[in-house]
């Protein structure tokens, strides 16, 4: 993994964290609005990585990898918080 890929991954993790905060703030919104917000953040993350990496295939891989990591971290964090 070269430096550009790592940078794109970090930028996307920051964007997914902002998405998490936005989702938390909009707790009472309908599910449709949360899906629209997810699609917008996904598009923003994809475009940011595409601008950094300049390869569509690598961008798709980095986006899916960062999204998977984000959801794994989110589920792990929620499970840890239930224990305490």
PDB file of N, CA, C and O in Angstrom, chain B, residues numbered from 101:
ATOM      1  N   UNK B 101       0.861  -1.181   0.000  1.00  0.00           N
ATOM      2  CA  UNK B 101       0.000   0.000   0.000  1.00  0.00           C
ATOM      3  C   UNK B 101       0.899   1.234   0.000  1.00  0.00           C
ATOM      4  O   UNK B 101       1.699   1.431   0.915  1.00  0.00           O
ATOM      5  N   UNK B 102       0.762   2.042  -1.011  1.00  0.00           N
ATOM      6  CA  UNK B 102       1.612   3.224  -1.093  1.00  0.00           C
ATOM      7  C   UNK B 102       1.008   4.391  -0.306  1.00  0.00           C
ATOM      8  O   UNK B 102      -0.084   4.277   0.250  1.00  0.00           O
ATOM      9  N   UNK B 103       1.714   5.483  -0.269  1.00  0.00           N
ATOM     10  CA  UNK B 103       1.329   6.615   0.569  1.00  0.00           C
ATOM     11  C   UNK B 103       0.018   7.255   0.122  1.00  0.00           C
ATOM     12  O   UNK B 103      -0.771   7.690   0.961  1.00  0.00           O
ATOM     13  N   UNK B 104      -0.225   7.318  -1.183  1.00  0.00           N
ATOM     14  CA  UNK B 104      -1.476   7.904  -1.670  1.00  0.00           C
ATOM     15  C   UNK B 104      -2.675   7.069  -1.235  1.00  0.00           C
ATOM     16  O   UNK B 104      -3.714   7.614  -0.862  1.00  0.00           O
ATOM     17  N   UNK B 105      -2.533   5.755  -1.284  1.00  0.00           N
ATOM     18  CA  UNK B 105      -3.629   4.880  -0.852  1.00  0.00           C
ATOM     19  C   UNK B 105      -3.892   5.044   0.633  1.00  0.00           C
ATOM     20  O   UNK B 105      -5.043   5.090   1.067  1.00  0.00           O
ATOM     21  N   UNK B 106      -2.826   5.131   1.404  1.00  0.00           N
ATOM     22  CA  UNK B 106      -2.960   5.329   2.843  1.00  0.00           C
ATOM     23  C   UNK B 106      -3.622   6.664   3.153  1.00  0.00           C
ATOM     24  O   UNK B 106      -4.483   6.739   4.029  1.00  0.00           O
ATOM     25  N   UNK B 107      -3.232   7.710   2.449  1.00  0.00           N
ATOM     26  CA  UNK B 107      -3.837   9.028   2.639  1.00  0.00           C
ATOM     27  C   UNK B 107      -5.324   8.991   2.288  1.00  0.00           C
ATOM     28  O   UNK B 107      -6.148   9.543   3.016  1.00  0.00           O
ATOM     29  N   UNK B 108      -5.664   8.348   1.185  1.00  0.00           N
ATOM     30  CA  UNK B 108      -7.073   8.241   0.792  1.00  0.00           C
ATOM     31  C   UNK B 108      -7.869   7.480   1.849  1.00  0.00           C
ATOM     32  O   UNK B 108      -9.001   7.852   2.161  1.00  0.00           O
ATOM     33  N   UNK B 109      -7.282   6.414   2.404  1.00  0.00           N
ATOM     34  CA  UNK B 109      -7.940   5.650   3.460  1.00  0.00           C
ATOM     35  C   UNK B 109      -8.183   6.524   4.690  1.00  0.00           C
ATOM     36  O   UNK B 109      -9.270   6.493   5.266  1.00  0.00           O
ATOM     37  N   UNK B 110      -7.184   7.297   5.092  1.00  0.00           N
ATOM     38  CA  UNK B 110      -7.338   8.168   6.263  1.00  0.00           C
ATOM     39  C   UNK B 110      -8.395   9.249   6.041  1.00  0.00           C
ATOM     40  O   UNK B 110      -9.191   9.538   6.934  1.00  0.00           O
ATOM     41  N   UNK B 111      -8.397   9.836   4.861  1.00  0.00           N
ATOM     42  CA  UNK B 111      -9.407  10.853   4.545  1.00  0.00           C
ATOM     43  C   UNK B 111     -10.800  10.236   4.602  1.00  0.00           C
ATOM     44  O   UNK B 111     -11.734  10.847   5.121  1.00  0.00           O
ATOM     45  N   UNK B 112     -10.934   9.036   4.072  1.00  0.00           N
ATOM     46  CA  UNK B 112     -12.245   8.387   4.099  1.00  0.00           C
ATOM     47  C   UNK B 112     -12.656   8.027   5.523  1.00  0.00           C
ATOM     48  O   UNK B 112     -13.833   8.143   5.863  1.00  0.00           O
ATOM     49  N   UNK B 113     -11.731   7.600   6.351  1.00  0.00           N
ATOM     50  CA  UNK B 113     -12.080   7.292   7.740  1.00  0.00           C
ATOM     51  C   UNK B 113     -12.543   8.549   8.474  1.00  0.00           C
ATOM     52  O   UNK B 113     -13.438   8.490   9.317  1.00  0.00           O
ATOM     53  N   UNK B 114     -11.930   9.679   8.151  1.00  0.00           N
ATOM     54  CA  UNK B 114     -12.385  10.949   8.731  1.00  0.00           C
ATOM     55  C   UNK B 114     -13.796  11.256   8.254  1.00  0.00           C
ATOM     56  O   UNK B 114     -14.643  11.675   9.043  1.00  0.00           O
ATOM     57  N   UNK B 115     -14.052  11.048   6.966  1.00  0.00           N
ATOM     58  CA  UNK B 115     -15.393  11.299   6.440  1.00  0.00           C
ATOM     59  C   UNK B 115     -16.423  10.363   7.062  1.00  0.00           C
ATOM     60  O   UNK B 115     -17.532  10.795   7.376  1.00  0.00           O
ATOM     61  N   UNK B 116     -16.080   9.090   7.245  1.00  0.00           N
ATOM     62  CA  UNK B 116     -17.022   8.160   7.883  1.00  0.00           C
ATOM     63  C   UNK B 116     -17.260   8.540   9.341  1.00  0.00           C
ATOM     64  O   UNK B 116     -18.354   8.322   9.861  1.00  0.00           O
ATOM     65  N   UNK B 117     -16.267   9.096   9.998  1.00  0.00           N
ATOM     66  CA  UNK B 117     -16.460   9.562  11.374  1.00  0.00           C
ATOM     67  C   UNK B 117     -17.401  10.761  11.411  1.00  0.00           C
ATOM     68  O   UNK B 117     -18.247  10.866  12.300  1.00  0.00           O
ATOM     69  N   UNK B 118     -17.254  11.652  10.457  1.00  0.00           N
ATOM     70  CA  UNK B 118     -18.174  12.788  10.359  1.00  0.00           C
ATOM     71  C   UNK B 118     -19.587  12.285  10.061  1.00  0.00           C
ATOM     72  O   UNK B 118     -20.560  12.817  10.596  1.00  0.00           O
ATOM     73  N   UNK B 119     -19.704  11.269   9.214  1.00  0.00           N
ATOM     74  CA  UNK B 119     -21.006  10.666   8.943  1.00  0.00           C
ATOM     75  C   UNK B 119     -21.614  10.100  10.220  1.00  0.00           C
ATOM     76  O   UNK B 119     -22.815  10.242  10.455  1.00  0.00           O
ATOM     77  N   UNK B 120     -20.798   9.465  11.039  1.00  0.00           N
ATOM     78  CA  UNK B 120     -21.283   8.892  12.291  1.00  0.00           C
ATOM     79  C   UNK B 120     -21.818   9.979  13.220  1.00  0.00           C
ATOM     80  O   UNK B 120     -22.864   9.807  13.845  1.00  0.00           O
ATOM     81  N   UNK B 121     -21.107  11.085  13.307  1.00  0.00           N
ATOM     82  CA  UNK B 121     -21.566  12.206  14.134  1.00  0.00           C
ATOM     83  C   UNK B 121     -22.852  12.794  13.568  1.00  0.00           C
ATOM     84  O   UNK B 121     -23.775  13.103  14.322  1.00  0.00           O
ATOM     85  N   UNK B 122     -22.923  12.951  12.258  1.00  0.00           N
ATOM     86  CA  UNK B 122     -24.137  13.482  11.627  1.00  0.00           C
ATOM     87  C   UNK B 122     -25.315  12.541  11.837  1.00  0.00           C
ATOM     88  O   UNK B 122     -26.441  12.991  12.047  1.00  0.00           O
ATOM     89  N   UNK B 123     -25.063  11.250  11.783  1.00  0.00           N
ATOM     90  CA  UNK B 123     -26.114  10.263  12.025  1.00  0.00           C
ATOM     91  C   UNK B 123     -26.581  10.327  13.479  1.00  0.00           C
ATOM     92  O   UNK B 123     -27.771  10.186  13.760  1.00  0.00           O
ATOM     93  N   UNK B 124     -25.652  10.537  14.388  1.00  0.00           N
ATOM     94  CA  UNK B 124     -25.990  10.634  15.803  1.00  0.00           C
ATOM     95  C   UNK B 124     -26.808  11.896  16.081  1.00  0.00           C
ATOM     96  O   UNK B 124     -27.751  11.864  16.872  1.00  0.00           O
ATOM     97  N   UNK B 125     -26.446  13.009  15.431  1.00  0.00           N
ATOM     98  CA  UNK B 125     -27.181  14.258  15.620  1.00  0.00           C
ATOM     99  C   UNK B 125     -28.589  14.155  15.051  1.00  0.00           C
ATOM    100  O   UNK B 125     -29.532  14.690  15.635  1.00  0.00           O
ATOM    101  N   UNK B 126     -28.742  13.478  13.926  1.00  0.00           N
ATOM    102  CA  UNK B 126     -30.050  13.348  13.281  1.00  0.00           C
ATOM    103  C   UNK B 126     -30.745  12.059  13.721  1.00  0.00           C
ATOM    104  O   UNK B 126     -31.280  11.316  12.899  1.00  0.00           O
ATOM    105  N   UNK B 127     -30.729  11.813  15.011  1.00  0.00           N
ATOM    106  CA  UNK B 127     -31.265  10.570  15.572  1.00  0.00           C
ATOM    107  C   UNK B 127     -32.762  10.393  15.293  1.00  0.00           C
ATOM    108  O   UNK B 127     -33.233   9.269  15.118  1.00  0.00           O
ATOM    109  N   UNK B 128     -33.502  11.492  15.253  1.00  0.00           N
ATOM    110  CA  UNK B 128     -34.952  11.401  15.094  1.00  0.00           C
ATOM    111  C   UNK B 128     -35.420  11.496  13.644  1.00  0.00           C
ATOM    112  O   UNK B 128     -36.623  11.499  13.381  1.00  0.00           O
ATOM    113  N   UNK B 129     -34.493  11.571  12.714  1.00  0.00           N
ATOM    114  CA  UNK B 129     -34.857  11.633  11.296  1.00  0.00           C
ATOM    115  C   UNK B 129     -35.379  10.285  10.817  1.00  0.00           C
ATOM    116  O   UNK B 129     -35.119   9.243  11.418  1.00  0.00           O
ATOM    117  N   UNK B 130     -36.115  10.339   9.731  1.00  0.00           N
ATOM    118  CA  UNK B 130     -36.619   9.104   9.125  1.00  0.00           C
ATOM    119  C   UNK B 130     -35.472   8.311   8.508  1.00  0.00           C
ATOM    120  O   UNK B 130     -34.405   8.850   8.216  1.00  0.00           O
ATOM    121  N   UNK B 131     -35.718   7.027   8.320  1.00  0.00           N
ATOM    122  CA  UNK B 131     -34.699   6.142   7.770  1.00  0.00           C
ATOM    123  C   UNK B 131     -34.310   6.551   6.350  1.00  0.00           C
ATOM    124  O   UNK B 131     -33.153   6.396   5.960  1.00  0.00           O
ATOM    125  N   UNK B 132     -35.263   7.074   5.569  1.00  0.00           N
ATOM    126  CA  UNK B 132     -34.968   7.494   4.199  1.00  0.00           C
ATOM    127  C   UNK B 132     -33.925   8.607   4.175  1.00  0.00           C
ATOM    128  O   UNK B 132     -33.045   8.616   3.314  1.00  0.00           O
ATOM    129  N   UNK B 133     -34.022   9.545   5.118  1.00  0.00           N
ATOM    130  CA  UNK B 133     -33.074  10.654   5.163  1.00  0.00           C
ATOM    131  C   UNK B 133     -31.678  10.170   5.554  1.00  0.00           C
ATOM    132  O   UNK B 133     -30.673  10.698   5.079  1.00  0.00           O
ATOM    133  N   UNK B 134     -31.629   9.164   6.421  1.00  0.00           N
ATOM    134  CA  UNK B 134     -30.331   8.606   6.794  1.00  0.00           C
ATOM    135  C   UNK B 134     -29.692   7.885   5.615  1.00  0.00           C
ATOM    136  O   UNK B 134     -28.474   7.941   5.445  1.00  0.00           O
ATOM    137  N   UNK B 135     -30.494   7.209   4.799  1.00  0.00           N
ATOM    138  CA  UNK B 135     -29.966   6.559   3.604  1.00  0.00           C
ATOM    139  C   UNK B 135     -29.453   7.587   2.595  1.00  0.00           C
ATOM    140  O   UNK B 135     -28.407   7.397   1.975  1.00  0.00           O
ATOM    141  N   UNK B 136     -30.202   8.672   2.442  1.00  0.00           N
ATOM    142  CA  UNK B 136     -29.764   9.741   1.531  1.00  0.00           C
ATOM    143  C   UNK B 136     -28.449  10.330   2.020  1.00  0.00           C
ATOM    144  O   UNK B 136     -27.546  10.587   1.223  1.00  0.00           O
ATOM    145  N   UNK B 137     -28.336  10.545   3.325  1.00  0.00           N
ATOM    146  CA  UNK B 137     -27.109  11.072   3.902  1.00  0.00           C
ATOM    147  C   UNK B 137     -25.953  10.086   3.704  1.00  0.00           C
ATOM    148  O   UNK B 137     -24.830  10.501   3.419  1.00  0.00           O
ATOM    149  N   UNK B 138     -26.222   8.779   3.852  1.00  0.00           N
ATOM    150  CA  UNK B 138     -25.188   7.769   3.621  1.00  0.00           C
ATOM    151  C   UNK B 138     -24.709   7.801   2.177  1.00  0.00           C
ATOM    152  O   UNK B 138     -23.506   7.743   1.920  1.00  0.00           O
ATOM    153  N   UNK B 139     -25.633   7.892   1.240  1.00  0.00           N
ATOM    154  CA  UNK B 139     -25.262   7.929  -0.179  1.00  0.00           C
ATOM    155  C   UNK B 139     -24.419   9.174  -0.471  1.00  0.00           C
ATOM    156  O   UNK B 139     -23.444   9.098  -1.220  1.00  0.00           O
ATOM    157  N   UNK B 140     -24.783  10.301   0.107  1.00  0.00           N
ATOM    158  CA  UNK B 140     -24.000  11.525  -0.109  1.00  0.00           C
ATOM    159  C   UNK B 140     -22.587  11.399   0.459  1.00  0.00           C
ATOM    160  O   UNK B 140     -21.621  11.818  -0.179  1.00  0.00           O
ATOM    161  N   UNK B 141     -22.465  10.829   1.645  1.00  0.00           N
ATOM    162  CA  UNK B 141     -21.137  10.646   2.235  1.00  0.00           C
ATOM    163  C   UNK B 141     -20.335   9.614   1.458  1.00  0.00           C
ATOM    164  O   UNK B 141     -19.122   9.762   1.302  1.00  0.00           O
ATOM    165  N   UNK B 142     -21.001   8.566   0.967  1.00  0.00           N
ATOM    166  CA  UNK B 142     -20.308   7.570   0.154  1.00  0.00           C
ATOM    167  C   UNK B 142     -19.757   8.210  -1.115  1.00  0.00           C
ATOM    168  O   UNK B 142     -18.611   7.968  -1.492  1.00  0.00           O
ATOM    169  N   UNK B 143     -20.578   9.026  -1.771  1.00  0.00           N
ATOM    170  CA  UNK B 143     -20.142   9.716  -2.980  1.00  0.00           C
ATOM    171  C   UNK B 143     -18.976  10.665  -2.677  1.00  0.00           C
ATOM    172  O   UNK B 143     -18.007  10.726  -3.434  1.00  0.00           O
ATOM    173  N   UNK B 144     -19.076  11.395  -1.578  1.00  0.00           N
ATOM    174  CA  UNK B 144     -18.011  12.316  -1.196  1.00  0.00           C
ATOM    175  C   UNK B 144     -16.710  11.560  -0.900  1.00  0.00           C
ATOM    176  O   UNK B 144     -15.634  11.989  -1.317  1.00  0.00           O
ATOM    177  N   UNK B 145     -16.809  10.447  -0.188  1.00  0.00           N
ATOM    178  CA  UNK B 145     -15.624   9.643   0.121  1.00  0.00           C
ATOM    179  C   UNK B 145     -15.021   9.055  -1.154  1.00  0.00           C
ATOM    180  O   UNK B 145     -13.801   9.029  -1.318  1.00  0.00           O
ATOM    181  N   UNK B 146     -15.881   8.587  -2.049  1.00  0.00           N
ATOM    182  CA  UNK B 146     -15.400   8.013  -3.304  1.00  0.00           C
ATOM    183  C   UNK B 146     -14.686   9.067  -4.148  1.00  0.00           C
ATOM    184  O   UNK B 146     -13.614   8.805  -4.692  1.00  0.00           O
ATOM    185  N   UNK B 147     -15.272  10.245  -4.257  1.00  0.00           N
ATOM    186  CA  UNK B 147     -14.671  11.308  -5.059  1.00  0.00           C
ATOM    187  C   UNK B 147     -13.364  11.810  -4.446  1.00  0.00           C
ATOM    188  O   UNK B 147     -12.425  12.142  -5.169  1.00  0.00           O
ATOM    189  N   UNK B 148     -13.304  11.866  -3.129  1.00  0.00           N
ATOM    190  CA  UNK B 148     -12.066  12.302  -2.474  1.00  0.00           C
ATOM    191  C   UNK B 148     -10.943  11.306  -2.742  1.00  0.00           C
ATOM    192  O   UNK B 148      -9.818  11.698  -3.051  1.00  0.00           O
ATOM    193  N   UNK B 149     -11.251  10.024  -2.623  1.00  0.00           N
ATOM    194  CA  UNK B 149     -10.224   9.005  -2.879  1.00  0.00           C
ATOM    195  C   UNK B 149      -9.837   8.974  -4.349  1.00  0.00           C
ATOM    196  O   UNK B 149      -8.669   8.776  -4.682  1.00  0.00           O
ATOM    197  N   UNK B 150     -10.812   9.169  -5.229  1.00  0.00           N
ATOM    198  CA  UNK B 150     -10.500   9.162  -6.668  1.00  0.00           C
ATOM    199  C   UNK B 150      -9.575  10.326  -7.025  1.00  0.00           C
ATOM    200  O   UNK B 150      -8.696  10.194  -7.876  1.00  0.00           O
ATOM    201  N   UNK B 151      -9.782  11.445  -6.378  1.00  0.00           N
ATOM    202  CA  UNK B 151      -8.919  12.603  -6.629  1.00  0.00           C
ATOM    203  C   UNK B 151      -7.492  12.343  -6.131  1.00  0.00           C
ATOM    204  O   UNK B 151      -6.527  12.792  -6.750  1.00  0.00           O
ATOM    205  N   UNK B 152      -7.361  11.626  -5.021  1.00  0.00           N
ATOM    206  CA  UNK B 152      -6.041  11.359  -4.454  1.00  0.00           C
ATOM    207  C   UNK B 152      -5.332  10.243  -5.212  1.00  0.00           C
ATOM    208  O   UNK B 152      -4.161  10.377  -5.567  1.00  0.00           O
ATOM    209  N   UNK B 153      -6.048   9.130  -5.463  1.00  0.00           N
ATOM    210  CA  UNK B 153      -5.423   7.926  -6.022  1.00  0.00           C
ATOM    211  C   UNK B 153      -5.368   7.949  -7.542  1.00  0.00           C
ATOM    212  O   UNK B 153      -4.408   7.454  -8.132  1.00  0.00           O
ATOM    213  N   UNK B 154      -6.373   8.511  -8.177  1.00  0.00           N
ATOM    214  CA  UNK B 154      -6.479   8.616  -9.635  1.00  0.00           C
ATOM    215  C   UNK B 154      -6.590   7.263 -10.332  1.00  0.00           C
ATOM    216  O   UNK B 154      -6.156   7.113 -11.474  1.00  0.00           O
ATOM    217  N   UNK B 155      -7.168   6.286  -9.651  1.00  0.00           N
ATOM    218  CA  UNK B 155      -7.430   4.973 -10.240  1.00  0.00           C
ATOM    219  C   UNK B 155      -8.797   4.512  -9.763  1.00  0.00           C
ATOM    220  O   UNK B 155      -9.040   4.407  -8.561  1.00  0.00           O
ATOM    221  N   UNK B 156      -9.677   4.242 -10.693  1.00  0.00           N
ATOM    222  CA  UNK B 156     -11.048   3.884 -10.334  1.00  0.00           C
ATOM    223  C   UNK B 156     -11.103   2.560  -9.569  1.00  0.00           C
ATOM    224  O   UNK B 156     -11.841   2.441  -8.591  1.00  0.00           O
ATOM    225  N   UNK B 157     -10.341   1.581 -10.001  1.00  0.00           N
ATOM    226  CA  UNK B 157     -10.349   0.267  -9.344  1.00  0.00           C
ATOM    227  C   UNK B 157      -9.800   0.362  -7.921  1.00  0.00           C
ATOM    228  O   UNK B 157     -10.387  -0.190  -6.991  1.00  0.00           O
ATOM    229  N   UNK B 158      -8.687   1.053  -7.749  1.00  0.00           N
ATOM    230  CA  UNK B 158      -8.101   1.213  -6.426  1.00  0.00           C
ATOM    231  C   UNK B 158      -9.004   2.065  -5.529  1.00  0.00           C
ATOM    232  O   UNK B 158      -9.103   1.814  -4.328  1.00  0.00           O
ATOM    233  N   UNK B 159      -9.654   3.061  -6.107  1.00  0.00           N
ATOM    234  CA  UNK B 159     -10.589   3.883  -5.354  1.00  0.00           C
ATOM    235  C   UNK B 159     -11.745   3.048  -4.826  1.00  0.00           C
ATOM    236  O   UNK B 159     -12.140   3.193  -3.670  1.00  0.00           O
ATOM    237  N   UNK B 160     -12.284   2.183  -5.659  1.00  0.00           N
ATOM    238  CA  UNK B 160     -13.380   1.317  -5.231  1.00  0.00           C
ATOM    239  C   UNK B 160     -12.927   0.372  -4.123  1.00  0.00           C
ATOM    240  O   UNK B 160     -13.668   0.136  -3.168  1.00  0.00           O
ATOM    241  N   UNK B 161     -11.713  -0.172  -4.243  1.00  0.00           N
ATOM    242  CA  UNK B 161     -11.189  -1.050  -3.207  1.00  0.00           C
ATOM    243  C   UNK B 161     -10.992  -0.300  -1.892  1.00  0.00           C
ATOM    244  O   UNK B 161     -11.389  -0.791  -0.835  1.00  0.00           O
ATOM    245  N   UNK B 162     -10.383   0.881  -1.947  1.00  0.00           N
ATOM    246  CA  UNK B 162     -10.132   1.661  -0.733  1.00  0.00           C
ATOM    247  C   UNK B 162     -11.443   2.076  -0.085  1.00  0.00           C
ATOM    248  O   UNK B 162     -11.570   2.033   1.139  1.00  0.00           O
ATOM    249  N   UNK B 163     -12.416   2.476  -0.886  1.00  0.00           N
ATOM    250  CA  UNK B 163     -13.711   2.885  -0.343  1.00  0.00           C
ATOM    251  C   UNK B 163     -14.411   1.725   0.340  1.00  0.00           C
ATOM    252  O   UNK B 163     -14.936   1.882   1.443  1.00  0.00           O
ATOM    253  N   UNK B 164     -14.427   0.573  -0.292  1.00  0.00           N
ATOM    254  CA  UNK B 164     -15.083  -0.582   0.339  1.00  0.00           C
ATOM    255  C   UNK B 164     -14.322  -1.031   1.579  1.00  0.00           C
ATOM    256  O   UNK B 164     -14.937  -1.446   2.562  1.00  0.00           O
ATOM    257  N   UNK B 165     -12.992  -0.957   1.550  1.00  0.00           N
ATOM    258  CA  UNK B 165     -12.190  -1.337   2.707  1.00  0.00           C
ATOM    259  C   UNK B 165     -12.406  -0.370   3.869  1.00  0.00           C
ATOM    260  O   UNK B 165     -12.560  -0.805   5.010  1.00  0.00           O
ATOM    261  N   UNK B 166     -12.418   0.917   3.600  1.00  0.00           N
ATOM    262  CA  UNK B 166     -12.610   1.894   4.680  1.00  0.00           C
ATOM    263  C   UNK B 166     -14.024   1.803   5.246  1.00  0.00           C
ATOM    264  O   UNK B 166     -14.220   1.953   6.452  1.00  0.00           O
ATOM    265  N   UNK B 167     -14.998   1.561   4.392  1.00  0.00           N
ATOM    266  CA  UNK B 167     -16.371   1.419   4.860  1.00  0.00           C
ATOM    267  C   UNK B 167     -16.518   0.167   5.719  1.00  0.00           C
ATOM    268  O   UNK B 167     -17.203   0.193   6.742  1.00  0.00           O
ATOM    269  N   UNK B 168     -15.883  -0.921   5.313  1.00  0.00           N
ATOM    270  CA  UNK B 168     -15.914  -2.152   6.112  1.00  0.00           C
ATOM    271  C   UNK B 168     -15.239  -1.938   7.461  1.00  0.00           C
ATOM    272  O   UNK B 168     -15.766  -2.357   8.492  1.00  0.00           O
ATOM    273  N   UNK B 169     -14.087  -1.294   7.462  1.00  0.00           N
ATOM    274  CA  UNK B 169     -13.397  -1.006   8.719  1.00  0.00           C
ATOM    275  C   UNK B 169     -14.244  -0.119   9.618  1.00  0.00           C
ATOM    276  O   UNK B 169     -14.321  -0.342  10.826  1.00  0.00           O
ATOM    277  N   UNK B 170     -14.875   0.878   9.032  1.00  0.00           N
ATOM    278  CA  UNK B 170     -15.712   1.780   9.821  1.00  0.00           C
ATOM    279  C   UNK B 170     -16.844   1.018  10.499  1.00  0.00           C
ATOM    280  O   UNK B 170     -17.078   1.200  11.694  1.00  0.00           O
ATOM    281  N   UNK B 171     -17.546   0.170   9.759  1.00  0.00           N
ATOM    282  CA  UNK B 171     -18.665  -0.564  10.352  1.00  0.00           C
ATOM    283  C   UNK B 171     -18.194  -1.592  11.381  1.00  0.00           C
ATOM    284  O   UNK B 171     -18.879  -1.824  12.378  1.00  0.00           O
ATOM    285  N   UNK B 172     -17.042  -2.206  11.155  1.00  0.00           N
ATOM    286  CA  UNK B 172     -16.493  -3.136  12.152  1.00  0.00           C
ATOM    287  C   UNK B 172     -16.149  -2.383  13.434  1.00  0.00           C
ATOM    288  O   UNK B 172     -16.472  -2.843  14.529  1.00  0.00           O
ATOM    289  N   UNK B 173     -15.491  -1.221  13.303  1.00  0.00           N
ATOM    290  CA  UNK B 173     -15.155  -0.412  14.479  1.00  0.00           C
ATOM    291  C   UNK B 173     -16.418   0.067  15.188  1.00  0.00           C
ATOM    292  O   UNK B 173     -16.475   0.087  16.417  1.00  0.00           O
ATOM    293  N   UNK B 174     -17.420   0.448  14.416  1.00  0.00           N
ATOM    294  CA  UNK B 174     -18.665   0.951  14.998  1.00  0.00           C
ATOM    295  C   UNK B 174     -19.370  -0.145  15.794  1.00  0.00           C
ATOM    296  O   UNK B 174     -19.827   0.097  16.911  1.00  0.00           O
ATOM    297  N   UNK B 175     -19.460  -1.333  15.234  1.00  0.00           N
ATOM    298  CA  UNK B 175     -20.112  -2.447  15.924  1.00  0.00           C
ATOM    299  C   UNK B 175     -19.314  -2.834  17.169  1.00  0.00           C
ATOM    300  O   UNK B 175     -19.897  -3.088  18.223  1.00  0.00           O
ATOM    301  N   UNK B 176     -18.000  -2.880  17.055  1.00  0.00           N
ATOM    302  CA  UNK B 176     -17.161  -3.206  18.210  1.00  0.00           C
ATOM    303  C   UNK B 176     -17.317  -2.167  19.324  1.00  0.00           C
ATOM    304  O   UNK B 176     -17.420  -2.522  20.498  1.00  0.00           O
ATOM    305  N   UNK B 177     -17.335  -0.896  18.955  1.00  0.00           N
ATOM    306  CA  UNK B 177     -17.494   0.168  19.936  1.00  0.00           C
ATOM    307  C   UNK B 177     -18.846   0.095  20.620  1.00  0.00           C
ATOM    308  O   UNK B 177     -18.933   0.259  21.837  1.00  0.00           O
ATOM    309  N   UNK B 178     -19.920  -0.153  19.844  1.00  0.00           N
ATOM    310  CA  UNK B 178     -21.244  -0.270  20.433  1.00  0.00           C
ATOM    311  C   UNK B 178     -21.328  -1.462  21.384  1.00  0.00           C
ATOM    312  O   UNK B 178     -21.968  -1.370  22.431  1.00  0.00           O
ATOM    313  N   UNK B 179     -20.686  -2.588  21.029  1.00  0.00           N
ATOM    314  CA  UNK B 179     -20.684  -3.745  21.919  1.00  0.00           C
ATOM    315  C   UNK B 179     -19.891  -3.488  23.199  1.00  0.00           C
ATOM    316  O   UNK B 179     -20.287  -3.932  24.277  1.00  0.00           O
ATOM    317  N   UNK B 180     -18.785  -2.780  23.080  1.00  0.00           N
ATOM    318  CA  UNK B 180     -17.997  -2.419  24.267  1.00  0.00           C
ATOM    319  C   UNK B 180     -18.794  -1.491  25.173  1.00  0.00           C
ATOM    320  O   UNK B 180     -18.759  -1.633  26.395  1.00  0.00           O
ATOM    321  N   UNK B 181     -19.506  -0.549  24.583  1.00  0.00           N
ATOM    322  CA  UNK B 181     -20.287   0.398  25.389  1.00  0.00           C
ATOM    323  C   UNK B 181     -21.446  -0.291  26.106  1.00  0.00           C
ATOM    324  O   UNK B 181     -21.859   0.165  27.173  1.00  0.00           O
ATOM    325  N   UNK B 182     -21.981  -1.379  25.546  1.00  0.00           N
ATOM    326  CA  UNK B 182     -23.052  -2.126  26.215  1.00  0.00           C
ATOM    327  C   UNK B 182     -22.539  -2.823  27.457  1.00  0.00           C
ATOM    328  O   UNK B 182     -23.283  -2.991  28.424  1.00  0.00           O
ATOM    329  N   UNK B 183     -21.273  -3.235  27.449  1.00  0.00           N
ATOM    330  CA  UNK B 183     -20.699  -3.926  28.593  1.00  0.00           C
ATOM    331  C   UNK B 183     -20.589  -2.973  29.784  1.00  0.00           C
ATOM    332  O   UNK B 183     -20.879  -3.347  30.921  1.00  0.00           O
ATOM    333  N   UNK B 184     -20.168  -1.740  29.507  1.00  0.00           N
ATOM    334  CA  UNK B 184     -20.008  -0.764  30.575  1.00  0.00           C
ATOM    335  C   UNK B 184     -21.292  -0.027  30.747  1.00  0.00           C
ATOM    336  O   UNK B 184     -21.390   0.854  31.601  1.00  0.00           O
TER     337      UNK B 184
END
